[in-house]
């Protein structure tokens, strides 16, 4: 085992959520939504899902509200594919690391 159980489950949840986003839940009206990182609690009852949005079609706050409204739908599709005792409650958070990296890159290129 190259890494611990929580890390393996985080990676599994990330791949399943990406598949759910592509097949079952359409978020294209918000922009290109991609899930970047999962941070599950040690008891696996809660999970923070970090996402980024390219080509935002709505305001950041509206996107955040819309994605969090879909929490139950994501959990419904996640449960049967995730073979653990509890299906974690999902909470979505905007991941600004890509925007920050892009901003730093522009600053470096302008010098």
C-alpha positions as CSV (number, residue, x, y, z in Angstrom):
1,X,0.0,0.0,0.0
2,X,1.8,3.1,-1.2
3,X,-0.5,5.4,0.7
4,X,-3.1,5.3,3.4
5,X,-6.8,4.3,3.2
6,X,-8.1,7.9,3.3
7,X,-6.0,8.9,0.3
8,X,-7.2,5.8,-1.7
9,X,-10.8,6.7,-0.9
10,X,-10.3,10.3,-1.7
11,X,-8.9,9.3,-5.2
12,X,-11.8,6.9,-5.7
13,X,-14.4,9.5,-4.7
14,X,-12.8,12.0,-7.1
15,X,-12.9,9.6,-10.0
16,X,-16.5,8.6,-9.3
17,X,-17.7,12.2,-8.9
18,X,-16.0,13.0,-12.2
19,X,-17.8,10.2,-13.9
20,X,-21.1,11.3,-12.3
21,X,-20.6,14.8,-13.6
22,X,-20.0,13.5,-17.1
23,X,-22.9,11.0,-17.2
24,X,-25.7,12.0,-14.9
25,X,-25.6,15.6,-13.6
26,X,-25.3,18.3,-16.2
27,X,-23.4,21.4,-14.9
28,X,-22.5,22.8,-18.3
29,X,-24.8,25.7,-17.8
30,X,-22.4,27.0,-15.1
31,X,-19.2,26.6,-17.2
32,X,-16.7,23.8,-17.4
33,X,-16.8,22.3,-13.9
34,X,-14.0,20.0,-12.9
35,X,-13.4,18.4,-9.5
36,X,-9.8,18.9,-8.4
37,X,-9.4,17.4,-4.9
38,X,-11.3,15.5,-2.2
39,X,-10.6,15.9,1.5
40,X,-12.6,13.2,3.4
41,X,-12.8,13.2,7.2
42,X,-11.1,10.3,9.1
43,X,-14.4,8.7,9.9
44,X,-15.5,9.1,6.2
45,X,-18.8,10.7,7.1
46,X,-18.0,14.1,5.5
47,X,-16.0,15.0,2.5
48,X,-14.9,18.4,1.1
49,X,-15.0,18.5,-2.7
50,X,-12.9,21.2,-4.3
51,X,-13.9,22.2,-7.8
52,X,-12.8,24.7,-10.4
53,X,-14.8,26.4,-13.1
54,X,-13.4,27.5,-16.5
55,X,-15.5,29.8,-18.8
56,X,-17.8,30.8,-15.9
57,X,-21.2,31.5,-17.3
58,X,-22.6,32.8,-14.0
59,X,-21.2,34.7,-10.9
60,X,-19.0,32.7,-8.5
61,X,-21.5,32.8,-5.7
62,X,-24.3,31.6,-7.9
63,X,-22.1,28.8,-9.2
64,X,-21.3,27.8,-5.6
65,X,-24.9,27.8,-4.6
66,X,-26.0,25.8,-7.7
67,X,-23.3,23.1,-7.2
68,X,-24.1,22.8,-3.5
69,X,-27.8,22.3,-4.4
70,X,-26.8,19.2,-6.3
71,X,-25.2,17.6,-3.2
72,X,-27.9,15.0,-2.7
73,X,-27.9,14.0,-6.3
74,X,-24.2,13.5,-6.2
75,X,-24.5,11.5,-3.0
76,X,-27.3,9.4,-4.5
77,X,-25.1,8.3,-7.5
78,X,-22.0,8.0,-5.4
79,X,-23.4,5.6,-2.8
80,X,-23.8,2.5,-4.9
81,X,-20.4,2.9,-6.5
82,X,-18.5,3.4,-3.3
83,X,-18.2,0.2,-1.3
84,X,-17.8,1.6,2.2
85,X,-20.1,1.6,5.2
86,X,-21.1,5.3,5.0
87,X,-21.5,7.5,1.9
88,X,-19.9,10.8,2.9
89,X,-21.9,14.0,3.0
90,X,-20.4,16.2,0.3
91,X,-19.7,19.9,0.6
92,X,-18.4,21.7,-2.4
93,X,-15.7,24.5,-2.2
94,X,-14.3,26.6,-5.0
95,X,-10.6,25.8,-5.6
96,X,-8.8,29.1,-6.6
97,X,-5.4,27.6,-6.9
98,X,-5.6,27.5,-10.8
99,X,-6.6,31.2,-10.9
100,X,-3.8,32.1,-8.5
101,X,-1.3,30.2,-10.6
102,X,-2.4,31.9,-13.7
103,X,-2.2,35.3,-12.1
104,X,1.4,34.6,-10.9
105,X,2.3,33.3,-14.3
106,X,1.0,36.5,-15.9
107,X,3.0,38.6,-13.4
108,X,6.2,36.6,-14.2
109,X,5.7,37.0,-17.9
110,X,5.1,40.7,-17.7
111,X,8.5,41.2,-16.0
